[in-house]
Amino acid sequence: MIVDPELVERFRADLSALWPYTEGGPQKLGIALSGGGDSLALLLLAHAALPERVEAATVDHRLRRESAREAELAANYCSEIGVPHQTLQVEVAEGNLQDRARAARYEALGQWCVDRDLDGLSTAHQMDDQAETFLMRLNRGSGISGLASIRALGSLPNAPIRLVRPLLGWKRAELVDLVKSLGWSPVEDPSNENVDFDRVRMRQNLSRCDWLDVTAIGRSARYLAEADETLKWVVDREYIERVSFDGEEAIYQALRTGVRGTLVKGGVIRAIFRRFGLQIDQRVGAALVESLTRGIKTNIAGLQADVRDLEGERLWIFRRENPRRTG
Ligand SMILES: Nc1ncnc2c1ncn2[C@@H]1O[C@H](COP(=O)(O)OP(=O)(O)OP(=O)(O)O)[C@@H](O)[C@H]1O
């Protein structure tokens, strides 16, 4: 099975930008193989780029009757090219099925990487997935972090290895062409046609729309991922320089000027909540910045946020809400 050497070279460059797989001796890459066109292309490219150093796993969520058969097909393709393959059966908990299936999937894949002594895991998210995610989030009013969409680098919940997505610069059509040109037929997931899913509707709309440029949207998402990293760095610095603890109180010396606007101050406030073991989202963080800037004391999500002026300086004080009196 010969993959076009130019494509293999391009893949090698994309992968090595994310994962220095040649450093420190040979490293092994796990492939998350659903059996769809994207992940079969990933399997072929990775196998050609890193011969003998690739293994694949297919998660059988057991949510559809055909899933066992699909995993078997994926296993057959792997055995055709001599790549070790494992099917991982998972139990998907009740609740939001897609979220639960995703969580179970990444957990099973992480455990598999540990068991097989793999150094990295790759999924086959590509440029069209990226554009769909970006537009769905834009349509929901997401902030920088959400609009950064699918990250090229990630982590797994239960395994200390890198999660890489080297195909974000590749279009779905070119990946499917690659697979078909070698005589393989991707597994068709019927949920890809189910218009109850936002993503499916977005995909269909995008395919009918000739003025949206998927490559340009992918570029914007990359810039935003970088902006998000930079913002995290600024928030960390602001936290280190301006937040202190006195007994049960967190004290934030928030400057009166609006220079460090809601993004940074909101980020610092969210970090303070995390220190108390509590979580608030970006919108609540921004709302708190606004009320504290106006000097309004607020009780929210388990903390009491207050304003104190000390020697011409404005301090924002956070402490646990007093337990409510009963009786
Ligand atoms: N059943 C599966 N077994 C192994 N890998 C899978 C499976 N389903 C998805 N993947 C991996 O994840 C990639 C993205 O798949 P998909 O677009 O279906 O995921 P998603 O629902 O968007 O969730 P997420 O982006 O969080 O992974 C696939 O290309 C493949 O690499």
The ligand as an SDF file (V2000), in Angstrom:
LIG
                    3D

 31 33  0  0  0  0  0  0  0  0999 V2000
  -15.2450    5.3100   18.0390 N   0  0  0  0  0  0  0  0  0  0  0  0
  -14.0460    5.8830   17.9040 C   0  0  0  0  0  0  0  0  0  0  0  0
  -12.9270    5.1610   18.1280 N   0  0  0  0  0  0  0  0  0  0  0  0
  -11.7000    5.7230   18.0190 C   0  0  0  0  0  0  0  0  0  0  0  0
  -11.5060    6.9940   17.6690 N   0  0  0  0  0  0  0  0  0  0  0  0
  -12.5740    7.7700   17.4350 C   0  0  0  0  0  0  0  0  0  0  0  0
  -13.8960    7.2610   17.5420 C   0  0  0  0  0  0  0  0  0  0  0  0
  -14.7560    8.2590   17.2550 N   0  0  0  0  0  0  0  0  0  0  0  0
  -14.0110    9.3380   16.9830 C   0  0  0  0  0  0  0  0  0  0  0  0
  -12.6940    9.0570   17.0770 N   0  0  0  0  0  0  0  0  0  0  0  0
  -11.5450    9.9640   16.8380 C   0  0  0  0  0  0  0  0  0  0  0  0
  -11.9500   11.3020   17.0370 O   0  0  0  0  0  0  0  0  0  0  0  0
  -11.8900   12.0120   15.8020 C   0  0  0  0  0  0  0  0  0  0  0  0
  -13.0520   12.9830   15.7340 C   0  0  0  0  0  0  0  0  0  0  0  0
  -14.2260   12.2590   15.6840 O   0  0  0  0  0  0  0  0  0  0  0  0
  -15.6180   12.9740   15.8220 P   0  0  0  0  0  0  0  0  0  0  0  0
  -15.6440   14.1610   14.9100 O   0  0  0  0  0  0  0  0  0  0  0  0
  -16.6680   11.9280   15.6550 O   0  0  0  0  0  0  0  0  0  0  0  0
  -15.5040   13.4160   17.3280 O   0  0  0  0  0  0  0  0  0  0  0  0
  -16.3840   14.4970   18.0920 P   0  0  0  0  0  0  0  0  0  0  0  0
  -17.7190   13.9160   18.4000 O   0  0  0  0  0  0  0  0  0  0  0  0
  -16.3110   15.7800   17.3410 O   0  0  0  0  0  0  0  0  0  0  0  0
  -15.6550   14.5940   19.5110 O   0  0  0  0  0  0  0  0  0  0  0  0
  -14.2530   15.1680   19.8670 P   0  0  0  0  0  0  0  0  0  0  0  0
  -13.9630   16.2840   18.9050 O   0  0  0  0  0  0  0  0  0  0  0  0
  -14.3480   15.6470   21.2440 O   0  0  0  0  0  0  0  0  0  0  0  0
  -13.3190   14.0100   19.7380 O   0  0  0  0  0  0  0  0  0  0  0  0
  -11.9120   10.9310   14.7290 C   0  0  0  0  0  0  0  0  0  0  0  0
  -11.3310   11.3860   13.5330 O   0  0  0  0  0  0  0  0  0  0  0  0
  -11.1030    9.8440   15.3840 C   0  0  0  0  0  0  0  0  0  0  0  0
   -9.7170   10.0940   15.2930 O   0  0  0  0  0  0  0  0  0  0  0  0
  1  2  1  0
  2  3  1  0
  2  7  2  0
  3  4  2  0
  4  5  1  0
  5  6  2  0
  6  7  1  0
  6 10  1  0
  7  8  1  0
  8  9  2  0
  9 10  1  0
 10 11  1  0
 11 12  1  0
 11 30  1  0
 12 13  1  0
 13 14  1  0
 13 28  1  0
 14 15  1  0
 15 16  1  0
 16 17  2  0
 16 18  1  0
 16 19  1  0
 19 20  1  0
 20 21  2  0
 20 22  1  0
 20 23  1  0
 23 24  1  0
 24 25  2  0
 24 26  1  0
 24 27  1  0
 28 29  1  0
 28 30  1  0
 30 31  1  0
M  END
$$$$
